[in-house]
Amino acid sequence: MPSTGRMKITITRADGTSLPVSLLTSFEGDAIELESRDLDLGDDARDKYVDAIQFDITGRGKLTYLKVEVYTRDRHEDPLEWIGTFPLAHADTVIEPRGSARYWRIKIIDTLPLFRWKLTKIVFYGKGFDPTSGRGTRGRLRP
């Protein structure tokens, strides 16, 4: 069953407890996580080969502890498959997960939230295709 909404935001406190932002009254955490729901990238019925994902992030300080974890799955009831963890070292970081699946999920993690930052854009680049025929279209995929 697909989830509603695009992202969930979780604050992890120093004692290991986690709270969704909607329940947060003050921040005393060690990490912030932004996790997307399953993204079909514009077509629920086709697999997508993703060459690259671009993240535009503004307002970061000199020290940055941001990273992104990428996951995939072919059906909502399947377990998530971890593709990799990538540093988000620059304001317009491009990562190259290079894999194919029907659904993609990303989790952005700030392991030491010292500075305010803003995620302004995520762009997926790749090819949507029919896994049985191998035919499809190449370019920007819609999250």
C-alpha positions in Angstrom: 0.0 0.0 0.0 1.6 3.3 -1.0 2.1 5.9 1.6 0.6 9.4 1.3 2.9 12.4 1.2 6.4 12.6 -0.2 8.7 12.9 2.9 8.7 12.1 6.5 11.0 14.0 8.9 12.4 12.3 12.0 14.5 13.8 14.8 16.7 11.4 16.7 17.6 12.5 20.2 20.8 11.8 22.1 19.2 9.1 24.1 18.2 7.2 20.9 14.5 8.0 20.9 13.0 9.3 17.7 10.1 11.6 17.1 8.3 12.8 13.9 8.6 16.6 13.5 4.9 17.0 14.0 5.4 15.9 17.7 8.6 18.0 18.2 8.5 20.7 20.8 12.2 21.5 21.0 15.3 20.2 19.3 17.9 18.4 21.4 18.9 15.8 18.9 22.0 14.3 17.4 20.7 13.7 13.9 17.9 14.8 11.5 16.5 12.4 8.8 14.4 13.3 5.9 13.0 10.1 4.2 10.9 10.0 1.1 8.1 7.6 0.5 8.4 5.2 -2.4 8.9 7.3 -5.5 7.5 6.0 -8.7 9.2 8.8 -10.7 6.1 9.5 -12.8 5.1 5.9 -13.8 4.0 3.3 -11.3 3.9 0.5 -13.9 7.5 0.7 -15.2 11.0 0.1 -13.9 13.4 3.1 -13.9 17.1 3.0 -14.4 18.6 5.9 -12.5 22.0 7.2 -13.7 22.2 10.2 -11.3 20.3 12.2 -8.7 21.0 15.9 -8.2 20.4 17.6 -4.8 20.3 21.4 -4.5 20.8 22.5 -0.9 21.1 26.1 0.2 22.1 27.8 3.5 24.8 25.3 4.6 27.6 26.3 6.9 31.3 25.5 6.4 31.0 22.2 8.2 28.6 19.7 6.6 27.7 16.3 7.8 25.0 15.5 5.2 24.7 12.2 3.5 22.0 10.4 1.5 21.1 6.8 1.6 19.4 5.3 -1.5 17.0 2.4 -1.5 14.9 0.6 -4.1 12.2 -2.0 -4.4 10.0 -3.5 -7.1 6.8 -3.9 -5.1 5.5 -2.0 -2.1 5.4 -5.3 -0.1 9.1 -6.1 -0.9 11.8 -5.2 1.6 13.9 -2.1 0.8 17.2 -2.9 -1.0 20.0 -0.6 0.1 21.9 0.8 -3.0 24.5 2.9 -1.1 25.3 5.9 1.1 26.7 9.0 -0.6 28.1 12.2 0.9 26.3 15.5 0.1 29.4 17.6 0.0 28.4 20.5 -2.2 25.3 22.7 -2.7 24.6 21.0 -6.0 25.9 17.5 -5.3 25.2 14.8 -8.0 25.3 11.2 -6.9 25.4 8.2 -9.3 23.5 5.2 -7.8 23.1 3.5 -11.2 20.5 0.9 -10.6 17.0 -0.1 -11.8 13.8 -0.6 -9.9 10.2 0.3 -10.0 10.3 2.4 -6.7 13.1 4.6 -5.4 13.5 5.9 -1.9 16.0 8.4 -0.5 16.9 9.3 3.1 18.9 12.5 3.8 20.7 12.4 7.1 22.4 15.3 8.9 24.5 13.6 11.6 25.6 16.8 13.2 22.9 19.5 12.7 24.9 22.7 13.5 23.6 24.8 10.6 20.2 25.5 9.0 20.0 24.3 5.5 17.2 24.0 2.9 16.7 21.3 0.3 15.4 23.2 -2.7 15.4 20.5 -5.4 15.9 16.8 -6.2 16.3 15.8 -9.8 16.5 12.2 -11.0 18.2 11.4 -14.3 17.8 8.1 -16.1 15.5 6.0 -18.2 12.0 4.7 -17.6 11.5 1.3 -19.4 9.4 -1.7 -19.7 11.5 -4.6 -18.2 10.0 -7.1 -20.6 10.9 -5.2 -23.8 13.7 -3.0 -22.6 12.1 0.0 -24.4 11.6 3.4 -22.8 12.5 7.1 -22.6 15.7 8.7 -21.4 16.2 12.0 -19.5 14.8 13.6 -16.4 12.5 11.4 -14.4 9.7 13.0 -12.4 9.7 12.3 -8.6 
